[in-house]
Amino acid sequence: MQAMTPVNFPTRPVSTQNSQPGLHLGKVVAVRGSVVDVCFTERLPLIHTMLRAGADQQIAIEVLAQLDRHLVRGIALTPTQGLSRGMPVTDTGEPLLAPVGKPILSRMLDVFGNTIDRGPALENVQWRSVHQTPPPLVRRSTKSQVFETGIKAIDVLLPLERGGKAGLFGGAGVGKTVLLAELIHNMVGHEEGASIFCGIGERCREGEELYREMKSAGVLDNMVMIYGQMNEPPGSRFRVGHAALTMAEYFRDEEHRDVLLLIDNIFRFIQAGMEVSGLMGQMPSRLGYQPTMGTELSGLEERIANTDSGAITSIQAVYVPADDFTDPAAVHTFSHLSASIVLSRKRASEGLFPAIDPLQSNSKMATPGVVGDRHYQLAQEIRSTLAQYDELKDIIAMLGLEQLSADDRNVVARARRLERFLTQPFFTTEQFTGLKGKAVSLEDSLDGCRRILNDEFKDVPEKALYMIGKIDEVRLPGKTNATESEPPSDKESVHASPSTHDT
């Protein structure tokens, strides 16, 4: 990914009304950082209209407020260097547009539809407004279907919903981006749908690495990557999510394909909205967040839906400030999700990857009516075993494992084997771990958990279950299936670094 360059507005047909010389021209009356006030004498532009200014019309401004009969206030989506009072401003008469169509597949784009993968500019694409309304209730599907990922811990305990929204919650460095990359690899590799990765306020290093990994994995042909980088103005970061959704809606509604939309990171969307709100002079609410946070988040999330023509399934990384799940950003995001996957820093430090905390995570799909009685009962038994082990940890730390009753020792043995079996080598981390990545079917995952709960592996060392795929791999002759860096036991100090899975 390149450093930010001047914006090249794609060539699009302009309405006859706006092409008349001298019509709907304004002038800059104030520039305060990314906030620009523009005076129009003829008529005011509509809210969300894009204005262009500067040399070669390189500065893009989106109208957010009409202050009086002649004055509008907008937020710049590009740097405002070189903009000064009295400069002419052109009213384009149209909102921010995003490119849609097959030519955008395998490309990396910015919020304006410019290619940032050093390839040629887009051709033969349609342009649609990024401001679309959510599908009406009459078009929404009422069926609940499970969306398999090939990741044991998710498919068994936290099944995802086709056309639903799942959140990856966690602080910095616990593996959110790695888990998203693995989901892309697993899903695009064997699904017929399209995948869209939306990076909101992400590091350019991560974008370049992900592009290279997806290209080497051979899954880039059915994938679109769109980025609003961390160094770009808040207006650009705020709109990149809407642009990604516009692309996803095209594949769902026009080509009737299922779409996997991955957003990294939805907290950066809220953060960009907070910056825009502050720049526009709005009174902040709790903890400095914008007063319209709930409305802005709903406008984005409600467009992600399962309809009669296809489904947009979204998996969103959610940064949790200071690991505080009562933060308003985390609380508002929780309300939109059908599954919440919480990543634990403690489990990451123990080397249990993916570092999913099964006791804090939940899914609305984990009910007998959706996944079936067998799957539901097994998942409940796994949770019960892990919860009992969690309660016994304090006793083990103080008195030792030998002071527990025989039944409790059996519970601990099952729980520790389950924890290790639910770890999994990822395709996207093969170069770091040296372990070949594996995707495991739901049936194989359920079979392995059931056999562990039935004590079939009580005489097998715990490390034999660590970082494997199917449970049958434990039985392979001449192999221990254990990595040299197995998780430490409860009696050892746990200071393992999660650097190989760090985000």
C-alpha positions as CSV (number, residue, x, y, z in Angstrom):
1,M,0.0,0.0,0.0
2,Q,1.3,3.4,-1.0
3,A,1.5,6.6,1.1
4,M,-1.5,8.8,0.4
5,T,-1.3,10.6,-2.9
6,P,-3.4,13.4,-4.4
7,V,-6.9,12.1,-5.2
8,N,-7.7,11.4,-8.8
9,F,-11.4,11.7,-9.2
10,P,-12.6,9.0,-11.6
11,T,-14.3,10.2,-14.8
12,R,-18.0,10.0,-14.5
13,P,-20.8,11.6,-16.5
14,V,-21.9,14.9,-15.0
15,S,-25.5,16.1,-15.2
16,T,-26.3,18.7,-17.9
17,Q,-27.5,21.1,-15.2
18,N,-24.1,21.1,-13.4
19,S,-22.1,21.3,-16.6
20,Q,-23.4,24.8,-17.4
21,P,-20.5,27.2,-16.8
22,G,-20.7,29.3,-13.7
23,L,-23.7,27.5,-12.3
24,H,-23.5,26.4,-8.6
25,L,-20.2,27.8,-7.9
26,G,-19.3,28.9,-4.3
27,K,-16.3,30.3,-2.5
28,V,-14.5,29.3,0.6
29,V,-15.1,31.6,3.6
30,A,-13.3,29.7,6.3
31,V,-11.0,26.7,6.7
32,R,-10.4,25.2,10.1
33,G,-8.4,22.0,9.7
34,S,-10.7,19.5,7.9
35,V,-13.8,21.8,8.4
36,V,-14.6,24.1,5.4
37,D,-17.3,26.7,5.3
38,V,-18.5,27.6,1.7
39,C,-20.8,30.4,0.6
40,F,-23.2,29.8,-2.3
41,T,-25.3,32.7,-3.8
42,E,-27.5,30.7,-6.2
43,R,-28.7,27.8,-4.1
44,L,-27.4,25.6,-1.3
45,P,-26.1,22.1,-2.1
46,L,-28.0,19.2,-0.4
47,I,-26.6,17.4,2.6
48,H,-24.0,14.7,1.6
49,T,-23.3,16.5,-1.7
50,M,-19.7,16.4,-2.7
51,L,-17.9,19.7,-3.4
52,R,-14.6,20.0,-5.2
53,A,-12.0,22.7,-4.8
54,G,-8.3,23.5,-5.2
55,A,-5.9,23.0,-8.0
56,D,-7.3,20.4,-10.5
57,Q,-10.3,19.9,-8.2
58,Q,-8.2,17.7,-5.9
59,I,-9.8,18.6,-2.6
60,A,-13.0,16.7,-1.9
61,I,-15.5,18.2,0.7
62,E,-18.7,16.5,1.8
63,V,-21.6,18.8,2.9
64,L,-22.7,18.0,6.4
65,A,-24.7,21.1,7.5
66,Q,-26.5,24.0,6.1
67,L,-25.8,27.0,8.4
68,D,-28.0,29.6,6.7
69,R,-29.4,30.6,3.4
70,H,-26.0,30.9,1.7
71,L,-23.6,29.0,3.9
72,V,-22.8,25.3,4.2
73,R,-20.3,23.5,6.4
74,G,-18.5,20.4,5.1
75,I,-15.8,18.0,6.2
76,A,-12.8,17.5,3.8
77,L,-12.2,13.9,2.8
78,T,-8.7,14.8,1.6
79,P,-6.0,17.0,3.1
80,T,-6.8,20.7,2.8
81,Q,-3.3,22.0,2.2
82,G,-3.4,24.8,-0.3
83,L,-7.0,25.7,0.4
84,S,-7.6,29.4,1.4
85,R,-10.4,31.9,1.7
86,G,-12.0,33.1,-1.5
87,M,-11.1,30.1,-3.5
88,P,-13.8,28.8,-5.9
89,V,-15.7,25.6,-5.0
90,T,-17.7,23.5,-7.5
91,D,-21.0,21.8,-6.5
92,T,-20.9,18.4,-8.2
93,G,-24.6,17.8,-7.5
94,E,-24.0,14.2,-6.5
95,P,-22.9,12.4,-3.3
96,L,-19.8,10.3,-2.8
97,L,-19.9,7.5,-5.3
98,A,-18.4,4.0,-5.0
99,P,-17.5,1.7,-8.0
100,V,-19.4,-1.5,-8.3
101,G,-19.1,-4.4,-10.8
102,K,-16.9,-7.4,-11.6
103,P,-13.8,-5.2,-12.5
104,I,-13.4,-4.3,-8.8
105,L,-12.6,-7.9,-7.9
106,S,-9.0,-8.6,-7.0
107,R,-8.3,-4.9,-6.6
108,M,-7.3,-2.7,-3.6
109,L,-9.1,0.7,-3.6
110,D,-9.5,3.8,-1.5
111,V,-12.7,5.6,-0.5
112,F,-12.9,7.4,-3.9
113,G,-12.6,4.2,-6.0
114,N,-8.9,5.0,-6.9
115,T,-6.7,1.9,-7.2
116,I,-3.9,1.7,-4.6
117,D,-2.4,-1.6,-5.6
118,R,-0.2,0.0,-8.3
119,G,-2.4,-1.4,-11.0
120,P,-4.3,0.4,-13.8
121,A,-7.4,2.5,-13.0
122,L,-10.8,0.8,-13.0
123,E,-12.7,0.6,-16.3
124,N,-16.2,-0.5,-17.2
125,V,-17.6,-0.1,-13.7
126,Q,-20.8,1.5,-12.5
127,W,-20.9,4.2,-9.8
128,R,-23.4,4.2,-7.0
129,S,-24.0,6.5,-4.0
130,V,-22.6,5.2,-0.8
131,H,-25.7,6.5,1.0
132,Q,-28.2,3.6,0.6
133,T,-31.1,2.7,2.8
134,P,-31.3,-0.7,4.5
135,P,-33.4,-3.4,2.8
136,P,-37.1,-3.3,3.9
137,L,-38.4,-6.0,6.2
138,V,-40.4,-7.6,3.5
139,R,-37.2,-8.4,1.6
140,R,-35.4,-9.9,4.5
141,S,-35.1,-13.7,4.9
142,T,-36.6,-15.3,8.0
143,K,-34.5,-18.4,7.8
144,S,-31.6,-19.0,10.2
145,Q,-28.7,-20.8,8.7
146,V,-25.3,-21.6,10.3
147,F,-22.2,-20.2,8.5
148,E,-19.3,-22.7,8.9
149,T,-15.8,-21.3,9.2
150,G,-13.5,-24.3,9.6
151,I,-12.4,-23.0,13.0
152,K,-13.2,-25.5,15.7
153,A,-13.8,-23.1,18.6
154,I,-16.2,-20.9,16.6
155,D,-18.1,-23.7,14.8
156,V,-18.7,-25.7,18.0
157,L,-19.3,-23.0,20.6
158,L,-20.1,-19.9,18.7
159,P,-21.8,-20.7,15.4
160,L,-22.1,-17.8,13.1
161,E,-25.2,-16.8,11.2
162,R,-25.5,-16.6,7.4
163,G,-26.4,-13.0,6.8
164,G,-25.7,-12.1,10.4
165,K,-23.1,-9.9,12.1
166,A,-20.3,-11.3,14.4
167,G,-18.0,-9.2,16.4
168,L,-14.4,-10.0,17.4
169,F,-13.8,-8.2,20.7
170,G,-10.4,-7.7,22.1
171,G,-7.7,-5.3,23.1
172,A,-4.5,-4.6,21.1
173,G,-2.4,-7.7,20.3
174,V,-4.7,-10.6,21.0
175,G,-5.2,-11.8,17.4
176,K,-8.2,-10.0,15.9
177,T,-6.6,-9.3,12.5
178,V,-5.0,-12.7,12.3
179,L,-8.4,-14.4,12.9
180,L,-10.0,-12.2,10.2
181,A,-7.3,-13.1,7.8
182,E,-7.8,-16.8,8.6
183,L,-11.6,-16.5,8.0
184,I,-10.9,-14.9,4.6
185,H,-8.6,-17.7,3.7
186,N,-11.0,-20.5,4.8
187,M,-14.2,-18.9,3.4
188,V,-13.1,-17.6,0.0
189,G,-11.2,-20.8,-0.7
190,H,-14.3,-23.0,-0.8
191,E,-17.2,-20.6,-1.1
192,E,-18.8,-19.3,-4.3
193,G,-19.4,-15.9,-2.9
194,A,-17.4,-12.7,-2.9
195,S,-15.3,-11.4,0.0
196,I,-14.8,-7.7,0.8
197,F,-12.2,-6.6,3.3
198,C,-12.8,-3.1,4.6
199,G,-9.9,-1.5,6.6
200,I,-11.1,1.5,8.6
201,G,-8.2,3.4,10.1
202,E,-5.8,0.5,9.7
203,R,-2.0,0.6,9.4
204,C,-0.7,0.6,5.8
205,R,1.7,-2.2,6.8
206,E,-1.2,-4.5,7.6
207,G,-2.9,-3.7,4.3
208,E,0.1,-4.5,2.3
209,E,0.8,-7.8,4.2
210,L,-2.8,-8.9,3.8
211,Y,-2.8,-8.2,0.1
212,R,0.3,-10.2,-0.4
213,E,-1.0,-13.1,1.7
214,M,-4.3,-13.3,-0.1
215,K,-2.5,-13.1,-3.5
216,S,-0.1,-15.9,-2.6
217,A,-3.1,-18.0,-1.3
218,G,-4.8,-17.6,-4.6
219,V,-8.1,-16.2,-3.2
220,L,-7.7,-12.6,-4.5
221,D,-9.8,-13.2,-7.6
222,N,-13.1,-13.2,-5.6
223,M,-12.0,-10.5,-3.2
224,V,-12.1,-6.7,-3.0
225,M,-10.0,-4.7,-0.5
226,I,-10.9,-1.1,0.4
227,Y,-8.9,1.0,2.8
228,G,-9.2,4.2,4.7
229,Q,-5.7,4.4,6.1
230,M,-4.8,5.6,9.5
231,N,-3.0,8.7,8.2
232,E,-6.1,9.9,6.2
233,P,-8.5,12.6,7.4
234,P,-11.4,11.5,9.6
235,G,-14.0,12.2,6.8
236,S,-12.3,9.6,4.6
237,R,-12.1,7.0,7.4
238,F,-15.8,7.7,8.3
239,R,-17.1,7.0,4.7
240,V,-14.9,4.0,3.7
241,G,-17.3,1.6,5.5
242,H,-20.3,2.9,3.6
243,A,-18.4,2.5,0.3
244,A,-17.6,-1.1,1.2
245,L,-21.2,-1.8,2.0
246,T,-22.3,-0.3,-1.4
247,M,-20.0,-2.8,-3.1
248,A,-21.3,-5.7,-1.0
249,E,-24.9,-4.8,-1.8
250,Y,-24.2,-4.9,-5.5
251,F,-22.9,-8.5,-5.4
252,R,-25.8,-9.5,-3.2
253,D,-28.6,-7.8,-5.1
254,E,-27.4,-7.7,-8.7
255,E,-25.3,-10.9,-9.0
256,H,-27.2,-12.8,-6.2
257,R,-24.0,-13.9,-4.5
258,D,-23.3,-14.4,-0.9
259,V,-20.9,-11.9,0.4
260,L,-18.4,-12.1,3.3
261,L,-17.8,-8.6,4.6
262,L,-14.9,-8.2,7.0
263,I,-14.4,-4.9,8.8
264,D,-11.3,-4.1,10.6
265,N,-11.9,-2.2,12.8
266,I,-15.4,-1.0,13.6
267,F,-14.1,1.0,16.6
268,R,-12.1,3.1,14.1
269,F,-15.4,3.9,12.4
270,I,-16.9,5.2,15.7
271,Q,-13.6,7.0,16.4
272,A,-13.7,8.7,13.0
273,G,-17.3,9.8,13.6
274,M,-16.2,11.2,17.0
275,E,-13.5,13.2,15.3
276,V,-15.9,14.5,12.6
277,S,-18.5,15.4,15.3
278,G,-15.9,17.3,17.3
279,L,-14.7,19.2,14.2
280,M,-18.3,20.1,13.4
281,G,-18.7,21.6,16.9
282,Q,-21.2,19.1,18.3
283,M,-21.4,18.7,22.1
284,P,-19.8,15.4,23.0
285,S,-21.6,12.9,25.1
286,R,-20.3,10.3,27.6
287,L,-16.5,9.7,27.5
288,G,-16.2,12.2,24.6
289,Y,-18.2,10.1,22.0
290,Q,-20.4,11.9,19.5
291,P,-24.0,12.3,20.5
292,T,-25.1,10.6,17.3
293,M,-23.0,7.5,17.7
294,G,-26.0,5.1,18.0
295,T,-27.6,6.5,14.8
296,E,-24.4,6.4,12.8
297,L,-23.6,2.9,13.8
298,S,-27.2,1.7,13.1
299,G,-27.1,3.3,9.6
300,L,-24.1,1.2,8.8
301,E,-25.1,-2.1,10.6
302,E,-28.7,-2.3,9.4
303,R,-27.5,-2.5,5.7
304,I,-25.9,-5.8,6.5
305,A,-28.7,-8.3,6.0
306,N,-29.9,-11.6,4.6
307,T,-32.4,-11.0,1.8
308,D,-34.3,-13.0,-0.9
309,S,-31.5,-12.4,-3.4
310,G,-28.4,-13.2,-1.2
311,A,-26.8,-12.6,2.1
312,I,-24.1,-10.3,3.5
313,T,-22.4,-12.0,6.4
314,S,-20.2,-9.6,8.3
315,I,-17.4,-10.3,10.7
316,Q,-16.1,-7.2,12.5
317,A,-13.1,-6.7,14.6
318,V,-13.9,-4.4,17.6
319,Y,-11.1,-2.8,19.5
320,V,-12.0,-2.5,23.2
321,P,-10.3,0.5,24.8
322,A,-8.3,-0.7,27.8
323,D,-10.1,-4.0,27.7
324,D,-13.2,-2.3,29.2
325,F,-16.3,-3.9,27.8
326,T,-18.5,-1.2,29.4
327,D,-17.1,1.4,27.0
328,P,-19.9,3.0,25.0
329,A,-18.4,1.9,21.7
330,A,-18.4,-1.8,22.7
331,V,-21.8,-1.6,24.3
332,H,-23.4,0.0,21.2
333,T,-21.7,-2.5,18.9
334,F,-22.9,-5.5,21.0
335,S,-26.5,-4.7,20.4
336,H,-26.2,-5.2,16.6
337,L,-24.5,-8.6,16.7
338,S,-25.8,-12.1,16.4
339,A,-22.5,-13.5,17.8
340,S,-19.9,-12.0,20.0
341,I,-16.4,-13.6,20.0
342,V,-14.3,-12.3,22.9
343,L,-10.5,-12.7,22.6
344,S,-8.7,-13.1,25.9
345,R,-5.3,-11.6,26.6
346,K,-4.8,-14.3,29.3
347,R,-5.4,-17.1,26.9
348,A,-3.2,-15.5,24.3
349,S,-0.4,-15.3,26.9
350,E,-0.8,-19.0,27.5
351,G,-0.4,-19.8,23.8
352,L,-4.0,-21.0,23.3
353,F,-4.7,-19.7,19.8
354,P,-7.2,-18.6,18.7
355,A,-7.5,-16.9,22.0
356,I,-11.3,-17.1,22.2
357,D,-12.8,-17.0,25.7
358,P,-15.7,-19.5,25.5
359,L,-17.3,-18.3,28.7
360,Q,-17.5,-14.6,27.7
361,S,-18.4,-15.3,24.1
362,N,-21.9,-16.1,22.9
363,S,-24.0,-16.7,19.8
364,K,-27.7,-16.4,19.2
365,M,-27.5,-19.3,16.8
366,A,-26.5,-21.7,19.6
367,T,-30.0,-23.0,20.2
368,P,-31.5,-26.4,19.7
369,G,-33.9,-25.1,17.0
370,V,-31.0,-23.9,14.8
371,V,-28.0,-26.2,15.4
372,G,-29.9,-29.3,16.6
373,D,-30.2,-31.0,20.0
374,R,-27.0,-33.0,19.6
375,H,-24.8,-30.0,18.9
376,Y,-26.5,-27.9,21.5
377,Q,-26.2,-30.4,24.3
378,L,-22.5,-31.0,23.5
379,A,-21.8,-27.3,23.5
380,Q,-23.5,-26.9,26.8
381,E,-21.5,-29.8,28.3
382,I,-18.2,-28.2,27.0
383,R,-19.1,-24.8,28.5
384,S,-20.1,-26.5,31.8
385,T,-16.7,-28.4,32.0
386,L,-14.7,-25.2,31.2
387,A,-16.7,-23.2,33.8
388,Q,-16.1,-25.8,36.5
389,Y,-12.4,-25.7,35.7
390,D,-12.4,-21.9,35.9
391,E,-13.9,-22.1,39.4
392,L,-11.3,-24.7,40.5
393,K,-8.3,-22.6,39.3
394,D,-8.0,-20.7,42.6
395,I,-8.0,-23.9,44.6
396,I,-5.4,-25.4,42.3
397,A,-3.2,-22.3,42.6
398,M,-3.4,-22.3,46.4
399,L,-3.5,-26.0,47.4
400,G,-2.4,-27.9,44.3
401,L,-4.2,-30.3,42.0
402,E,-3.6,-33.2,44.4
403,Q,-6.1,-31.7,47.0
404,L,-9.0,-32.0,44.6
405,S,-11.5,-34.9,44.7
406,A,-11.2,-37.6,42.0
407,D,-14.3,-36.2,40.2
408,D,-12.8,-32.7,40.2
409,R,-9.5,-34.0,38.9
410,N,-11.3,-35.6,36.0
411,V,-13.1,-32.3,35.2
412,V,-9.8,-30.5,35.1
413,A,-8.2,-33.2,32.9
414,R,-11.2,-33.0,30.4
415,A,-11.2,-29.1,30.4
416,R,-7.4,-28.9,29.8
417,R,-7.7,-31.3,26.9
418,L,-10.7,-29.5,25.5
419,E,-8.8,-26.2,25.7
420,R,-5.9,-27.7,23.8
421,F,-8.0,-29.4,21.2
422,L,-9.8,-26.1,20.5
423,T,-6.5,-24.6,19.5
424,Q,-5.7,-24.7,15.8
425,P,-2.8,-24.0,13.4
426,F,-3.7,-21.2,11.0
427,F,-2.9,-21.0,7.3
428,T,-2.1,-17.3,7.7
429,T,0.5,-17.9,10.4
430,E,2.4,-20.9,8.8
431,Q,5.5,-18.7,8.2
432,F,5.6,-17.8,11.9
433,T,4.8,-21.1,13.6
434,G,6.1,-23.6,11.1
435,L,2.8,-25.5,11.5
436,K,0.7,-26.4,8.5
437,G,-2.7,-24.7,8.6
438,K,-5.8,-26.8,9.0
439,A,-9.5,-26.2,8.4
440,V,-11.8,-28.7,10.4
441,S,-15.3,-29.6,9.5
442,L,-18.1,-29.1,12.1
443,E,-18.7,-32.9,12.3
444,D,-15.0,-33.6,13.0
445,S,-14.9,-30.8,15.6
446,L,-18.0,-32.2,17.4
447,D,-16.7,-35.7,17.2
448,G,-13.4,-34.7,18.8
449,C,-15.0,-32.8,21.7
450,R,-17.4,-35.7,22.4
451,R,-14.6,-38.2,22.6
452,I,-12.6,-36.0,24.9
453,L,-15.7,-35.6,27.2
454,N,-16.1,-39.4,27.1
455,D,-12.5,-39.8,28.5
456,E,-11.2,-41.6,25.5
457,F,-8.0,-39.5,25.7
458,K,-7.5,-39.5,29.5
459,D,-4.3,-41.5,29.1
460,V,-3.0,-39.2,26.3
461,P,-0.7,-36.3,27.3
462,E,-2.3,-32.9,27.0
463,K,0.3,-31.7,24.6
464,A,-0.7,-34.3,22.0
465,L,-4.0,-32.4,21.6
466,Y,-2.3,-29.0,21.2
467,M,-2.4,-27.4,17.7
468,I,-3.9,-30.3,15.7
469,G,-6.8,-30.5,13.3
470,K,-9.1,-33.5,13.6
471,I,-8.9,-35.6,16.8
472,D,-7.8,-38.7,14.7
473,E,-4.4,-37.0,14.3
474,V,-3.6,-37.9,17.9
475,R,-3.7,-41.6,16.9
476,L,-1.3,-41.2,14.0
477,P,1.6,-43.7,14.4
478,G,5.0,-42.4,15.0
479,K,3.8,-38.8,15.7
480,T,3.2,-37.0,18.9
481,N,1.4,-34.1,17.2
482,A,2.8,-31.8,19.9
483,T,4.7,-28.6,19.2
484,E,7.9,-27.8,21.0
485,S,6.3,-24.7,22.5
486,E,3.3,-26.3,24.3
487,P,1.2,-24.2,26.7
488,P,2.7,-24.1,30.2
489,S,0.8,-25.9,33.0
490,D,-1.0,-24.1,35.8
491,K,1.9,-24.6,38.1
492,E,4.3,-22.7,35.7
493,S,4.5,-19.0,35.4
494,V,2.7,-17.9,32.2
495,H,4.6,-15.2,30.3
496,A,4.5,-16.6,26.8
497,S,4.6,-13.9,24.2
498,P,1.8,-13.9,21.6
499,S,4.0,-12.1,19.1
500,T,3.4,-14.7,16.3
501,H,-0.3,-13.9,16.4
502,D,0.0,-10.3,17.3
503,T,-2.1,-7.7,15.5
